[in-house]
Amino acid sequence: MARDAQSLRPTSSDCEPMSAIPASCPGAESPGDADGAATVIPSAAVMRAERLVDAFEAGRRRRSVQDAAEIRLMAAAAASVARPPHASPEQTRRAELDRRALIADLATSSRVSEWTITRVMSEAADLCARFAGGVDALERGDISRQHLSAIHDAGDPIDDDAARAEFVTIALDRAAGLTPGRLAPVLRVIAERFLERSLDERHQDAAARRRVEVVDLPDDMAALTAILPATLAHGIGDRLTQQARSVIETRERGAEGSGGRDAGADDSGDRDAGADDSGDRDAGDARSLAQLRADILTDLLLTAGPDRCVGGDGLGAIRATVQVTVPVLAMTGVSGEPCLLAGYGPIDPGTARTLAAGAAGWERVMTSPVTGSVLAVDRYRPGPALQRFLAARDEHCRFPGCRRPVWRSDIDHTIDAALGGPTHHANLAHLCRRHHTLKGVTAWTVEQVSPGVLVWTSPTGRKHTDRPEPVVRFVSDDATARLRTMMREPWLFAGDDPPDTGPPPF
């Protein structure tokens, strides 16, 4: 994890022993130096946190070194029992028996299945052969094992060695500032420019393999897995979340409405006011969001769609929300630029065009032809322009590593409005409730050093930069850049002021 050179670090020359500082004291000041300036001494809590974070970072680096060593070891194991080139049938049989014996030995010594060892050996051999730069970065502690897995998954379909090496170089650069969860969709987009088969062709093959699977689990449970096109899967997930939240909101409203009753009164706050007694749910319903999503999915599939949601809102009134970015040249069929599903990555242009054609409204997002960063947004139907601009720019909560989508986040003033912070895109960003609270009531601070670029400072002084994802996600395409230059679109203006920046609705 990168650390700013100015991070606050206590040393023996500028602070007292920890025992001399009360744990409840937020900080202390020394009498001052020769110039009379006071020296801020970190509190005991900050010093403890500093030691813990230092130890955690050191442990993660050691683990990365160990993971790289294990990958190299397993690759060597695979090579030691590989079939010799031009092997005779007897040599092939002998090599296969040696491979099975070694796999069995490794599996029993580590108490894992032989299938697991086979998969690990195969993956390790591929990483060392085709992703050597990633393994080297892991050994240096520059990335984690999860980062390397994301790079391997995205780059695996790239057959050309030179193209794959270029992809790994770009991927490692992106990995320096992203969590594995954010890195994966970024790399899927970048990998597109190195693949010989188009996304349309690959999507058709993959869609033909769509299926539903049931896997038995312990304790009388089972897992139901649906392999679907990404837009459908994300839409289903979002719709289930909306329905589950409607149940929770109705339950909470009912609980508030029953708060003034006599202690002995029958509590039916969970009851839908428009439903008869036979449709009432138990007043003690305390199901979590995850449990409700599972229950509603079961209800929908087994009953072919109930007329009313258990929370009291009609299911027909709830629509899934997905955010898809379609380049204008891809919309017209001129360019093969990938279309993007927020939080996932590239989707085929045909699906994206179908979604755009059926949308009640869509925004035109003006981006830099060089960096891909959002410059401005407009819409063919009127609406709050600034809110649309921020949604297109941010896509999710802007705390480093958080992926909660913008429609489940708040628009926050980086500098509070009460302190004079302007309601302007250079002082606004989306934060989910968890990180909005973290910013407001803890020692975490954030500065928007340029429009959309947030620098967060932890209580221990570490700085973490979070940039709008389009800036780090898009890779310049020469052919597309030439087309954009020829078009000379008048809306490619500087991003200092998006159009119609009225106050957002909050």
Secondary structure per residue as TSV (DSSP state, phi and psi in degrees):
chain	resnum	aa	ss	phi	psi
A	1	M	-	360.0	126.2
A	2	A	-	-69.1	147.5
A	3	R	-	-130.6	137.4
A	4	D	-	-68.6	146.9
A	5	A	T	-65.0	-21.8
A	6	Q	T	-95.8	13.6
A	7	S	-	-60.7	148.8
A	8	L	-	-80.2	115.8
A	9	R	-	-130.2	120.0
A	10	P	-	-70.6	141.7
A	11	T	-	-130.0	167.4
A	12	S	T	-65.4	-18.6
A	13	S	T	-89.5	-12.8
A	14	D	T	-127.7	11.7
A	15	C	S	-148.7	159.0
A	16	E	-	-82.7	166.7
A	17	P	-	-58.1	151.6
A	18	M	G	-57.4	-36.8
A	19	S	G	-64.4	-18.8
A	20	A	G	-84.4	-7.5
A	21	I	S	-112.2	120.2
A	22	P	-	-59.3	141.3
A	23	A	T	-62.6	-28.1
A	24	S	T	-83.3	-9.0
A	25	C	-	-79.6	124.3
A	26	P	S	-68.9	-16.8
A	27	G	E	173.5	167.1
A	28	A	E	-142.6	161.0
A	29	E	E	-122.0	137.4
A	30	S	-	-78.2	166.4
A	31	P	S	-57.8	-21.5
A	32	G	-	121.0	165.8
A	33	D	-	-97.7	-166.9
A	34	A	T	-63.4	-27.2
A	35	D	T	-86.4	-2.6
A	36	G	S	89.0	0.7
A	37	A	-	-82.8	134.8
A	38	A	-	-73.8	143.5
A	39	T	-	-102.3	122.2
A	40	V	E	-78.5	125.9
A	41	I	E	-102.3	125.6
A	42	P	E	-61.1	149.4
A	43	S	-	-69.9	166.1
A	44	A	H	-61.8	-37.1
A	45	A	H	-64.4	-41.9
A	46	V	H	-65.4	-40.0
A	47	M	H	-65.9	-39.2
A	48	R	H	-63.2	-45.1
A	49	A	H	-61.3	-39.6
A	50	E	H	-60.2	-45.3
A	51	R	H	-65.1	-40.9
A	52	L	H	-64.2	-45.4
A	53	V	H	-66.7	-40.0
A	54	D	H	-58.5	-45.8
A	55	A	H	-65.5	-38.8
A	56	F	H	-64.8	-45.1
A	57	E	H	-61.7	-43.2
A	58	A	H	-63.2	-40.5
A	59	G	H	-63.7	-39.6
A	60	R	H	-65.5	-38.5
A	61	R	H	-65.9	-41.6
A	62	R	H	-62.2	-40.3
A	63	R	H	-64.1	-38.5
A	64	S	H	-62.4	-42.5
A	65	V	H	-61.7	-43.4
A	66	Q	H	-66.1	-39.1
A	67	D	H	-63.6	-41.5
A	68	A	H	-64.0	-40.2
A	69	A	H	-63.7	-39.5
A	70	E	H	-66.7	-39.4
A	71	I	H	-60.5	-45.2
A	72	R	H	-65.5	-37.9
A	73	L	H	-63.9	-45.9
A	74	M	H	-69.3	-32.3
A	75	A	H	-65.4	-39.8
A	76	A	H	-65.1	-38.1
A	77	A	H	-62.8	-42.4
A	78	A	H	-63.6	-40.2
A	79	A	H	-67.4	-32.4
A	80	S	H	-68.3	-23.1
A	81	V	T	-118.0	17.5
A	82	A	S	-71.0	151.9
A	83	R	-	-69.9	130.8
A	84	P	-	-64.1	148.9
A	85	P	T	-64.2	143.2
A	86	H	T	56.3	38.2
A	87	A	-	-74.0	147.4
A	88	S	-	-77.3	165.4
A	89	P	H	-55.5	-38.7
A	90	E	H	-68.3	-41.2
A	91	Q	H	-64.5	-37.9
A	92	T	H	-64.0	-43.3
A	93	R	H	-64.5	-40.6
A	94	R	H	-66.6	-40.7
A	95	A	H	-65.2	-38.8
A	96	E	H	-66.6	-39.7
A	97	L	H	-66.3	-40.9
A	98	D	H	-62.3	-40.6
A	99	R	H	-62.9	-44.2
A	100	R	H	-64.4	-40.0
A	101	A	H	-65.0	-42.6
A	102	L	H	-65.9	-42.5
A	103	I	H	-60.9	-42.6
A	104	A	H	-63.8	-39.3
A	105	D	H	-64.6	-46.2
A	106	L	H	-65.0	-38.9
A	107	A	H	-66.4	-45.2
A	108	T	H	-69.7	-34.5
A	109	S	H	-70.9	-27.2
A	110	S	H	-105.9	0.5
A	111	R	T	57.2	45.2
A	112	V	-	-128.7	171.2
A	113	S	-	-76.3	156.7
A	114	E	H	-64.4	-32.6
A	115	W	H	-62.3	-40.8
A	116	T	H	-63.2	-44.2
A	117	I	H	-63.3	-41.0
A	118	T	H	-60.1	-43.7
A	119	R	H	-66.0	-43.1
A	120	V	H	-64.3	-42.2
A	121	M	H	-62.9	-44.2
A	122	S	H	-63.5	-43.6
A	123	E	H	-66.8	-41.4
A	124	A	H	-63.2	-42.4
A	125	A	H	-62.7	-40.0
A	126	D	H	-69.2	-39.6
A	127	L	H	-62.2	-45.4
A	128	C	H	-70.8	-29.8
A	129	A	H	-83.3	-41.3
A	130	R	H	-114.1	-14.9
A	131	F	-	-129.6	42.6
A	132	A	H	-59.9	-35.6
A	133	G	H	-62.6	-36.2
A	134	G	H	-68.2	-39.1
A	135	V	H	-66.2	-39.0
A	136	D	H	-62.2	-42.5
A	137	A	H	-64.5	-37.5
A	138	L	H	-64.4	-41.2
A	139	E	H	-65.1	-32.3
A	140	R	H	-78.6	-10.3
A	141	G	T	83.2	12.8
A	142	D	S	-73.0	-30.6
A	143	I	S	-134.0	168.2
A	144	S	-	-99.6	171.6
A	145	R	H	-62.1	-33.9
A	146	Q	H	-67.6	-38.6
A	147	H	H	-60.5	-44.8
A	148	L	H	-63.4	-37.8
A	149	S	H	-62.8	-41.3
A	150	A	H	-63.2	-41.0
A	151	I	H	-64.7	-42.6
A	152	H	H	-65.9	-43.5
A	153	D	H	-63.2	-42.6
A	154	A	H	-73.9	-37.0
A	155	G	H	-90.5	-7.4
A	156	D	T	-56.8	-39.7
A	157	P	T	-72.4	-8.1
A	158	I	-	-79.2	114.0
A	159	D	-	-86.6	-36.5
A	160	D	-	-70.5	127.9
A	161	D	H	-63.8	-43.5
A	162	A	H	-65.7	-41.9
A	163	A	H	-64.6	-39.2
A	164	R	H	-67.3	-38.9
A	165	A	H	-62.8	-39.4
A	166	E	H	-66.4	-39.8
A	167	F	H	-61.4	-44.1
A	168	V	H	-62.2	-40.0
A	169	T	H	-61.0	-46.7
A	170	I	H	-64.6	-42.1
A	171	A	H	-62.7	-41.2
A	172	L	H	-65.8	-35.7
A	173	D	H	-64.3	-42.3
A	174	R	H	-67.6	-37.5
A	175	A	H	-63.8	-21.8
A	176	A	T	-64.2	-24.0
A	177	G	T	-123.7	10.6
A	178	L	S	-129.6	149.4
A	179	T	-	-75.2	161.2
A	180	P	H	-57.0	-36.7
A	181	G	H	-64.6	-40.1
A	182	R	H	-77.8	-29.7
A	183	L	H	-67.7	-38.2
A	184	A	H	-56.9	-51.9
A	185	P	H	-65.8	-30.7
A	186	V	H	-62.9	-45.3
A	187	L	H	-69.5	-32.3
A	188	R	H	-61.4	-37.7
A	189	V	H	-69.1	-45.6
A	190	I	H	-63.3	-38.8
A	191	A	H	-63.4	-24.4
A	192	E	H	-57.5	-37.6
A	193	R	T	-73.0	-12.2
A	194	F	T	-103.2	-1.7
A	195	L	-	-94.6	139.9
A	196	E	S	-77.9	-41.5
A	197	R	S	-81.8	141.3
A	198	S	-	-71.7	159.3
A	199	L	H	-64.0	-34.9
A	200	D	H	-57.9	-46.9
A	201	E	H	-64.9	-45.2
A	202	R	H	-66.8	-37.0
A	203	H	H	-64.3	-40.5
A	204	Q	H	-61.2	-42.8
A	205	D	H	-64.3	-43.0
A	206	A	H	-68.4	-40.9
A	207	A	H	-63.5	-29.9
A	208	A	T	-67.3	-17.6
A	209	R	T	-99.2	14.3
A	210	R	-	-61.6	146.1
A	211	R	E	-167.2	169.2
A	212	V	E	-124.0	132.1
A	213	E	E	-124.6	147.3
A	214	V	E	-120.0	125.0
A	215	V	E	-120.2	124.0
A	216	D	E	-70.6	140.2
A	217	L	E	-123.8	165.9
A	218	P	T	-65.9	169.2
A	219	D	T	60.9	39.4
A	220	D	T	60.4	39.5
A	221	M	E	-124.4	166.9
A	222	A	E	-152.6	155.7
A	223	A	E	-106.6	127.3
A	224	L	E	-103.9	116.2
A	225	T	E	-118.1	128.5
A	226	A	E	-112.2	122.7
A	227	I	E	-95.8	109.1
A	228	L	-	-134.2	163.8
A	229	P	-	-55.0	143.1
A	230	A	H	-58.7	-40.1
A	231	T	H	-63.1	-39.1
A	232	L	H	-68.9	-43.0
A	233	A	H	-63.7	-44.3
A	234	H	H	-66.5	-37.8
A	235	G	H	-64.5	-42.0
A	236	I	H	-62.5	-45.0
A	237	G	H	-61.1	-42.5
A	238	D	H	-67.9	-39.5
A	239	R	H	-66.4	-40.1
A	240	L	H	-62.5	-39.0
A	241	T	H	-63.9	-44.3
A	242	Q	H	-60.0	-44.5
A	243	Q	H	-64.8	-42.0
A	244	A	H	-63.8	-40.4
A	245	R	H	-65.2	-33.9
A	246	S	H	-64.5	-35.3
A	247	V	H	-64.1	-47.3
A	248	I	H	-63.6	-43.3
A	249	E	H	-64.0	-41.8
A	250	T	H	-64.7	-39.4
A	251	R	H	-62.9	-42.6
A	252	E	H	-68.9	-38.4
A	253	R	H	-63.5	-39.7
A	254	G	H	-65.7	-37.4
A	255	A	H	-66.3	-39.8
A	256	E	H	-65.6	-38.6
A	257	G	H	-68.8	-24.1
A	258	S	T	-94.9	4.4
A	259	G	T	-65.7	-25.6
A	260	G	T	-95.7	7.5
A	261	R	S	-75.9	166.8
A	262	D	-	-66.5	151.8
A	263	A	T	-58.8	-30.5
A	264	G	T	-90.8	0.5
A	265	A	S	-71.8	151.8
A	266	D	-	-72.9	120.8
A	267	D	-	-86.6	112.5
A	268	S	-	-124.0	36.9
A	269	G	T	-64.8	-17.9
A	270	D	T	-86.1	2.6
A	271	R	S	-84.6	138.4
A	272	D	-	-74.5	124.2
A	273	A	T	-61.4	-26.2
A	274	G	T	-96.3	2.7
A	275	A	S	-102.3	154.9
A	276	D	-	-82.8	175.7
A	277	D	G	-61.3	-30.6
A	278	S	G	-68.5	-19.6
A	279	G	G	-98.2	-0.5
A	280	D	-	-69.6	144.7
A	281	R	-	-97.6	163.1
A	282	D	-	-61.4	137.6
A	283	A	T	-64.9	-20.5
A	284	G	T	-90.9	19.6
A	285	D	-	-59.2	117.1
A	286	A	-	-130.3	29.7
A	287	R	-	-64.3	142.5
A	288	S	-	-77.7	172.2
A	289	L	H	-60.7	-42.8
A	290	A	H	-64.7	-41.7
A	291	Q	H	-64.9	-40.3
A	292	L	H	-65.0	-40.5
A	293	R	H	-59.2	-43.9
A	294	A	H	-65.7	-41.7
A	295	D	H	-66.7	-41.1
A	296	I	H	-68.1	-39.6
A	297	L	H	-59.7	-45.5
A	298	T	H	-60.8	-45.1
A	299	D	H	-60.3	-45.1
A	300	L	H	-64.0	-43.2
A	301	L	H	-74.7	-35.5
A	302	L	H	-87.0	-19.2
A	303	T	H	-112.9	5.8
A	304	A	T	61.0	25.6
A	305	G	-	99.1	101.2
A	306	P	-	-68.2	154.7
A	307	D	S	-71.1	-31.7
A	308	R	S	-132.6	144.9
A	309	C	-	-72.4	148.1
A	310	V	T	-59.2	-23.3
A	311	G	T	-81.1	-6.1
A	312	G	S	106.1	-6.6
A	313	D	S	-104.6	140.3
A	314	G	-	-64.4	136.7
A	315	L	G	-62.8	-31.3
A	316	G	G	-65.5	-19.6
A	317	A	G	-84.1	-7.9
A	318	I	-	-103.6	126.7
A	319	R	-	-121.1	144.8
A	320	A	-	-69.0	149.9
A	321	T	-	-118.4	120.3
A	322	V	-	-131.0	147.9
A	323	Q	-	-112.3	117.3
A	324	V	E	-122.2	131.2
A	325	T	E	-103.7	121.7
A	326	V	-	-119.3	111.3
A	327	P	-	-57.5	142.3
A	328	V	H	-61.5	-35.3
A	329	L	H	-70.5	-32.3
A	330	A	H	-70.6	-34.0
A	331	M	H	-60.7	-37.8
A	332	T	T	-88.6	-3.5
A	333	G	T	83.4	6.9
A	334	V	S	-80.0	-34.7
A	335	S	-	-118.0	153.8
A	336	G	-	-98.8	18.9
A	337	E	-	-55.8	140.1
A	338	P	-	-69.1	143.6
A	339	C	E	-90.2	148.4
A	340	L	E	-121.9	130.3
A	341	L	E	-96.9	117.9
A	342	A	T	-56.8	130.9
A	343	G	T	86.2	-8.1
A	344	Y	T	-121.0	-59.3
A	345	G	E	137.2	-149.1
A	346	P	E	-73.3	143.2
A	347	I	E	-129.1	163.5
A	348	D	-	-70.5	143.5
A	349	P	H	-59.9	-31.9
A	350	G	H	-61.4	-46.1
A	351	T	H	-63.4	-41.9
A	352	A	H	-62.7	-42.7
A	353	R	H	-65.4	-36.9
A	354	T	H	-63.8	-43.2
A	355	L	H	-63.6	-42.0
A	356	A	H	-64.9	-39.0
A	357	A	H	-65.8	-32.8
A	358	G	H	-93.6	-0.1
A	359	A	-	-75.0	144.0
A	360	A	S	-68.9	-26.4
A	361	G	-	-160.6	148.2
A	362	W	-	-145.5	152.1
A	363	E	E	-101.4	147.0
A	364	R	E	-96.3	120.6
A	365	V	E	-104.5	116.2
A	366	M	E	-89.9	122.8
A	367	T	E	-121.6	159.3
A	368	S	-	-68.7	131.2
A	369	P	T	-70.3	-9.7
A	370	V	T	-97.0	-53.9
A	371	T	T	-99.3	-20.3
A	372	G	-	82.1	0.9
A	373	S	-	-71.1	150.5
A	374	V	E	-71.7	128.2
A	375	L	E	-100.0	-42.9
A	376	A	E	-165.0	166.0
A	377	V	E	-137.1	137.7
A	378	D	E	-135.0	177.1
A	379	R	E	-150.3	146.0
A	380	Y	S	-78.6	-6.9
A	381	R	S	-119.6	144.4
A	382	P	-	-66.5	154.3
A	383	G	-	177.1	178.8
A	384	P	-	-69.9	102.3
A	385	A	H	-62.7	-41.0
A	386	L	H	-66.0	-40.0
A	387	Q	H	-63.4	-39.6
A	388	R	H	-66.9	-40.7
A	389	F	H	-59.5	-46.6
A	390	L	H	-65.5	-38.1
A	391	A	H	-64.6	-41.1
A	392	A	H	-68.7	-36.5
A	393	R	H	-73.9	-45.6
A	394	D	H	-84.4	-48.2
A	395	E	S	69.9	-28.8
A	396	H	B	-157.9	175.8
A	397	C	-	-54.1	139.6
A	398	R	-	-95.4	13.7
A	399	F	S	-76.1	138.3
A	400	P	T	-53.1	123.3
A	401	G	T	91.3	-15.0
A	402	C	-	-80.5	139.1
A	403	R	-	-121.1	13.6
A	404	R	-	-63.9	128.8
A	405	P	B	-66.4	162.2
A	406	V	G	-63.5	-31.4
A	407	W	G	-74.2	-4.2
A	408	R	G	-116.3	24.4
A	409	S	S	-130.0	163.9
A	410	D	E	-98.1	151.9
A	411	I	E	-87.8	118.5
A	412	D	E	-112.6	139.5
A	413	H	E	-76.6	120.5
A	414	T	S	-59.5	-50.4
A	415	I	S	-98.2	121.0
A	416	D	-	-52.5	141.8
A	417	A	G	-59.9	-34.0
A	418	A	G	-66.0	-20.1
A	419	L	G	-101.2	12.5
A	420	G	T	97.5	5.5
A	421	G	-	-67.6	131.6
A	422	P	-	-76.5	153.2
A	423	T	S	-86.8	81.3
A	424	H	S	-143.7	151.0
A	425	H	G	-61.1	-22.7
A	426	A	G	-79.6	-3.5
A	427	N	G	-127.9	16.6
A	428	L	E	-128.5	147.7
A	429	A	E	-161.1	154.3
A	430	H	E	-81.7	132.5
A	431	L	E	-132.9	134.9
A	432	C	-	-69.3	165.5
A	433	R	H	-58.1	-39.2
A	434	R	H	-61.4	-47.8
A	435	H	H	-83.8	-22.2
A	436	H	H	-63.2	-44.3
A	437	T	H	-65.8	-41.2
A	438	L	H	-57.8	-42.0
A	439	K	H	-67.1	-35.9
A	440	G	H	-83.1	-31.6
A	441	V	H	-122.9	2.4
A	442	T	S	-119.7	-176.6
A	443	A	S	-81.3	0.5
A	444	W	-	-66.5	138.1
A	445	T	E	-129.7	160.7
A	446	V	E	-142.3	143.2
A	447	E	E	-131.1	134.8
A	448	Q	E	-95.2	94.1
A	449	V	E	-72.0	-26.1
A	450	S	E	-151.5	162.6
A	451	P	T	-51.8	115.9
A	452	G	T	88.0	-10.6
A	453	V	E	-101.1	111.7
A	454	L	E	-105.2	132.0
A	455	V	E	-112.9	113.0
A	456	W	E	-94.5	140.6
A	457	T	E	-120.2	123.1
A	458	S	-	-78.5	167.1
A	459	P	T	-58.3	-24.3
A	460	T	T	-93.4	8.4
A	461	G	S	91.6	0.3
A	462	R	-	-75.9	140.7
A	463	K	E	-110.4	136.4
A	464	H	E	-131.7	121.3
A	465	T	E	-95.4	129.9
A	466	D	E	-119.1	116.1
A	467	R	-	-102.6	154.0
A	468	P	-	-57.5	133.2
A	469	E	H	-58.6	-36.1
A	470	P	H	-57.0	-27.8
A	471	V	H	-65.9	-39.9
A	472	V	H	-94.1	-8.3
A	473	R	H	-93.5	-40.5
A	474	F	-	-83.8	141.3
A	475	V	-	-113.0	132.7
A	476	S	-	-61.1	133.7
A	477	D	-	-111.9	119.8
A	478	D	H	-60.2	-43.1
A	479	A	H	-64.6	-41.7
A	480	T	H	-66.4	-39.6
A	481	A	H	-62.1	-38.9
A	482	R	H	-65.5	-40.6
A	483	L	H	-62.3	-42.4
A	484	R	H	-63.9	-38.1
A	485	T	H	-64.9	-41.3
A	486	M	H	-65.8	-35.5
A	487	M	H	-68.6	-33.4
A	488	R	T	48.4	54.1
A	489	E	-	-60.3	131.9
A	490	P	T	-69.5	-15.1
A	491	W	T	-89.0	7.6
A	492	L	-	-85.0	72.1
A	493	F	-	-109.3	172.8
A	494	A	-	-64.1	149.7
A	495	G	T	-91.4	20.8
A	496	D	T	-68.2	-33.6
A	497	D	S	-140.4	100.7
A	498	P	-	-65.8	155.7
A	499	P	S	-67.4	147.6
A	500	D	S	56.6	54.9
A	501	T	-	-88.1	68.9
A	502	G	-	-78.1	173.0
A	503	P	-	-66.9	136.0
A	504	P	-	-68.9	161.5
A	505	P	-	-81.6	70.8
A	506	F	-	-152.6	360.0
